[in-house]
Amino acid sequence: MRRKQSKKLPEAAIPMLRYLQDNSPKTQREIMESLDLPTRTVRYSLRRLLERDLIIRIANLNDMRSVYYQINPQIVDLNQVIVQELSIIET
């Protein structure tokens, strides 16, 4: 049974999407350090973005203990997705 997803993404997810749009692929640590966010915040936001299929994981062949994250290539217009998410956050 799949858990019910809430409509709203975490507040930190939008800056992460924008960062990954310009800087993909990145590891969780690289995202944390670049955006100056706590580990827990990044981990939670990544999980929610993965649930919504906005980002994907890629194996890090140099270090199998970590993975890279990047914007899902099936997303045609990420800016439109961000605008939609911002409208959900504001309501």
C-alpha positions as CSV (number, residue, x, y, z in Angstrom):
1,M,0.0,0.0,0.0
2,R,1.4,3.4,-1.0
3,R,1.3,6.2,1.4
4,K,-0.9,9.2,0.6
5,Q,1.1,12.1,-0.7
6,S,0.3,15.6,0.4
7,K,0.0,18.2,-2.4
8,K,2.5,20.6,-0.9
9,L,6.3,20.1,-1.3
10,P,8.6,21.2,1.5
11,E,9.7,24.8,1.3
12,A,13.3,23.8,0.7
13,A,12.3,21.6,-2.3
14,I,11.9,24.6,-4.7
15,P,15.5,26.0,-4.2
16,M,16.7,22.4,-4.6
17,L,14.9,22.0,-7.9
18,R,16.3,25.3,-9.1
19,Y,19.8,24.3,-8.0
20,L,19.6,20.9,-9.7
21,Q,18.2,22.5,-12.8
22,D,21.5,24.4,-13.2
23,N,24.0,22.0,-11.5
24,S,22.9,18.4,-12.0
25,P,23.8,15.8,-11.1
26,K,24.8,16.3,-7.5
27,T,25.1,14.2,-4.3
28,Q,23.1,14.9,-1.2
29,R,26.2,16.3,0.5
30,E,26.9,18.6,-2.4
31,I,23.3,19.9,-2.2
32,M,23.5,20.4,1.5
33,E,26.8,22.3,1.3
34,S,25.8,24.5,-1.7
35,L,22.4,25.5,-0.3
36,D,23.5,25.6,3.3
37,L,20.7,23.4,4.5
38,P,20.6,20.8,7.3
39,T,20.9,17.1,6.5
40,R,17.5,16.3,7.6
41,T,15.9,19.0,5.5
42,V,17.7,17.9,2.4
43,R,16.9,14.2,3.0
44,Y,13.2,14.9,3.5
45,S,13.0,17.2,0.5
46,L,14.8,14.7,-1.8
47,R,12.4,11.9,-0.6
48,R,9.4,14.1,-1.5
49,L,10.8,15.1,-4.8
50,L,11.5,11.5,-5.7
51,E,7.9,10.5,-4.7
52,R,6.6,13.2,-7.1
53,D,9.0,11.9,-9.8
54,L,10.5,15.4,-10.2
55,I,14.0,14.1,-9.7
56,I,15.7,10.8,-10.2
57,R,18.6,8.9,-8.6
58,I,21.7,7.9,-10.6
59,A,24.4,5.5,-9.4
60,N,27.6,7.1,-8.3
61,L,30.1,4.8,-9.9
62,N,33.0,6.5,-8.2
63,D,31.6,5.9,-4.7
64,M,28.8,3.3,-4.5
65,R,27.9,4.5,-1.0
66,S,26.3,7.6,-2.5
67,V,24.0,8.5,-5.4
68,Y,23.6,11.5,-7.6
69,Y,20.3,13.3,-8.0
70,Q,19.1,15.1,-11.1
71,I,16.0,16.6,-12.6
72,N,13.8,13.9,-14.2
73,P,14.6,14.1,-17.9
74,Q,10.9,13.5,-18.7
75,I,10.0,16.9,-17.2
76,V,9.7,19.2,-20.2
77,D,9.2,22.5,-18.5
78,L,10.6,22.6,-14.9
79,N,9.8,26.3,-14.6
80,Q,6.1,25.5,-15.1
81,V,6.3,22.8,-12.4
82,I,8.0,25.3,-10.0
83,V,5.3,27.9,-10.7
84,Q,2.6,25.3,-10.0
85,E,4.3,24.3,-6.7
86,L,4.6,27.9,-5.6
87,S,0.9,28.5,-6.2
88,I,0.2,25.4,-4.0
89,I,2.5,26.7,-1.3
90,E,0.9,30.2,-1.3
91,T,-2.7,28.9,-1.0
